[in-house]
Amino acid sequence: MKKKKWLTGLLAAVLFLSACGSSLSQAEDYVENNYTFVNAVQSDSGSNSSAMLYRSDKDLAGTVAELSEAQEPDQVGEEIEGRQVLVYDDDFVILTEDPDNPGTTLVEVADEEFVRTHYNPGFFSGMLLGSLLSNRFGSGWNQSQATRCARGGCYSGGGGYNSIPSATTGRGSTFRGGGPGVGK
């Protein structure tokens, strides 16, 4: 009888842990299991937020279709200059045509906190409505993050940070990008 209770308790613990074990979304799980790992970026702000970079052997449209089939995004951003973003409940999946490997796509999975604290708001310009970002990050996020990014230190994608303020491009913009394969 004692052995039976012990086994029942062990089984219950295993089932509980397996249910709690993975917090990956279906899209994250799909990316992790089907694309080649490239890099991991841990937040420099003291939080546990992170971004993981992978490479898909498909072009941008094919990769977006695959991920959308694996898990329907809450929001699909417009494709702008070889970049597109899929927004999920707690994650942003940022897709960029890989400039070093034509026909492939860099796929960055970043949790919401990482995007909020590291990305330049201008990176999403044209891809997502500003109201979506304001609703997720707060109404003052766009201005305060843009100010912080102008001083340097915003994430430039693929594992790098801009460590100094960017120069004006001649078109009145200091935007340098923010996703994989973007920036100088």
C-alpha positions as CSV (number, residue, x, y, z in Angstrom):
1,M,0.0,0.0,0.0
2,K,2.8,2.4,0.9
3,K,4.6,1.6,-2.4
4,K,1.3,2.4,-4.4
5,K,1.0,5.8,-2.6
6,W,4.6,6.6,-3.3
7,L,4.2,5.7,-7.1
8,T,1.0,7.7,-7.3
9,G,2.7,10.7,-5.7
10,L,5.7,10.4,-8.1
11,L,3.4,10.2,-11.1
12,A,1.4,13.3,-9.9
13,A,4.7,15.2,-9.5
14,V,6.0,14.2,-13.0
15,L,2.7,15.2,-14.6
16,F,2.7,18.5,-12.7
17,L,6.3,19.3,-13.7
18,S,5.7,18.3,-17.3
19,A,2.7,20.6,-17.5
20,C,4.8,23.5,-16.0
21,G,8.1,22.5,-17.6
22,S,8.0,24.5,-20.8
23,S,6.7,28.0,-21.2
24,L,7.5,28.1,-24.9
25,S,4.7,29.2,-27.2
26,Q,4.0,27.0,-30.2
27,A,5.8,29.5,-32.4
28,E,8.9,29.5,-30.1
29,D,8.9,25.7,-30.0
30,Y,8.6,25.5,-33.8
31,V,11.5,27.9,-34.3
32,E,13.7,26.1,-31.7
33,N,13.0,22.7,-33.3
34,N,13.1,23.6,-37.0
35,Y,15.6,26.4,-37.5
36,T,19.4,26.6,-37.0
37,F,20.5,28.4,-33.8
38,V,22.7,31.4,-34.5
39,N,23.0,33.5,-31.3
40,A,21.5,34.3,-27.9
41,V,21.3,37.8,-26.4
42,Q,20.6,38.3,-22.7
43,S,19.3,41.6,-21.5
44,D,21.8,44.1,-20.1
45,S,19.1,45.7,-18.0
46,G,19.3,43.2,-15.1
47,S,16.1,41.4,-16.1
48,N,15.7,37.8,-17.4
49,S,14.6,39.0,-20.8
50,S,16.3,37.7,-23.9
51,A,16.3,37.3,-27.6
52,M,17.3,34.2,-29.5
53,L,18.4,34.3,-33.1
54,Y,17.9,31.5,-35.6
55,R,18.2,31.0,-39.4
56,S,15.5,29.5,-41.6
57,D,16.5,28.0,-44.9
58,K,13.3,29.5,-46.4
59,D,12.7,33.0,-47.8
60,L,10.9,35.6,-45.8
61,A,7.4,34.8,-47.1
62,G,7.9,31.0,-46.6
63,T,9.1,31.5,-43.1
64,V,6.2,33.8,-42.2
65,A,3.8,31.2,-43.6
66,E,5.4,28.4,-41.6
67,L,5.3,30.3,-38.3
68,S,1.8,31.5,-38.9
69,E,0.7,27.9,-39.5
70,A,2.5,26.7,-36.3
71,Q,0.7,29.4,-34.2
72,E,-1.5,32.1,-35.5
73,P,0.0,35.5,-34.5
74,D,-2.0,38.1,-32.7
75,Q,-0.6,40.7,-35.2
76,V,1.2,40.3,-38.5
77,G,3.3,43.3,-39.4
78,E,3.7,44.6,-42.9
79,E,6.8,43.6,-44.8
80,I,9.1,46.6,-45.0
81,E,12.5,46.4,-46.8
82,G,12.9,42.7,-46.2
83,R,11.7,42.8,-42.5
84,Q,8.5,41.6,-40.9
85,V,7.3,41.1,-37.4
86,L,4.8,38.6,-35.9
87,V,3.4,39.6,-32.5
88,Y,2.3,36.8,-30.1
89,D,0.9,37.0,-26.6
90,D,4.3,37.5,-24.9
91,D,6.8,37.4,-27.8
92,F,7.8,39.3,-30.9
93,V,9.2,37.2,-33.8
94,I,11.2,39.5,-36.0
95,L,12.1,38.2,-39.4
96,T,14.8,39.6,-41.7
97,E,16.0,38.5,-45.0
98,D,19.6,37.3,-44.3
99,P,21.9,39.6,-46.3
100,D,24.7,37.1,-46.1
101,N,22.7,34.1,-47.2
102,P,20.2,35.0,-50.0
103,G,17.0,33.0,-49.8
104,T,17.3,32.4,-46.1
105,T,15.7,34.3,-43.2
106,L,17.0,35.4,-39.8
107,V,14.4,34.7,-37.1
108,E,14.7,36.5,-33.8
109,V,12.4,35.5,-31.0
110,A,12.4,38.2,-28.3
111,D,10.2,38.3,-25.3
112,E,8.1,41.4,-24.8
113,E,10.3,42.8,-22.0
114,F,13.4,42.6,-24.2
115,V,11.6,44.5,-27.0
116,R,10.3,47.1,-24.6
117,T,13.7,47.8,-23.0
118,H,16.0,47.4,-26.0
119,Y,14.4,48.2,-29.4
120,N,14.3,51.6,-31.0
121,P,10.6,52.4,-31.6
122,G,11.5,53.5,-35.2
123,F,12.4,49.9,-36.0
124,F,8.8,49.0,-36.1
125,S,7.7,52.1,-38.1
126,G,5.5,51.0,-41.0
127,M,5.4,47.4,-39.9
128,L,3.1,47.9,-36.9
129,L,0.6,50.5,-35.8
130,G,2.1,52.7,-33.1
131,S,-1.0,52.2,-31.1
132,L,-0.2,48.5,-30.7
133,L,3.2,49.3,-29.2
134,S,1.7,52.1,-27.0
135,N,-1.0,49.7,-25.7
136,R,1.6,47.0,-24.9
137,F,4.4,49.2,-23.5
138,G,2.5,52.4,-22.3
139,S,1.7,55.6,-23.9
140,G,5.0,57.3,-23.1
141,W,7.2,54.4,-24.3
142,N,7.8,55.7,-27.9
143,Q,9.2,59.0,-26.8
144,S,11.2,57.8,-23.7
145,Q,12.7,54.9,-25.6
146,A,13.5,57.0,-28.6
147,T,15.3,59.5,-26.3
148,R,17.2,56.6,-24.6
149,C,18.2,55.2,-28.0
150,A,19.5,58.6,-29.2
151,R,22.1,58.4,-26.4
152,G,23.2,54.9,-27.6
153,G,22.7,51.5,-26.1
154,C,19.7,50.2,-28.0
155,Y,19.8,46.8,-29.4
156,S,20.8,46.6,-33.1
157,G,19.8,43.0,-33.8
158,G,21.7,39.8,-34.1
159,G,23.5,40.1,-30.8
160,G,24.8,43.6,-31.0
161,Y,24.2,46.9,-29.2
162,N,24.7,50.4,-30.5
163,S,27.2,51.7,-28.0
164,I,27.4,55.3,-29.3
165,P,24.7,57.6,-30.6
166,S,24.2,57.2,-34.3
167,A,24.8,60.1,-36.7
168,T,22.1,61.8,-38.7
169,T,21.7,60.1,-42.1
170,G,21.1,63.3,-44.0
171,R,17.3,62.7,-44.2
172,G,16.7,64.0,-40.7
173,S,16.7,60.6,-39.0
174,T,18.9,59.1,-36.4
175,F,17.3,55.7,-36.8
176,R,19.8,52.9,-37.2
177,G,17.5,49.9,-37.0
178,G,16.9,47.2,-34.4
179,G,16.5,43.8,-35.7
180,P,18.6,41.0,-37.0
181,G,20.8,42.1,-40.0
182,V,19.7,45.7,-39.6
183,G,22.0,48.6,-38.7
184,K,25.6,49.4,-39.6
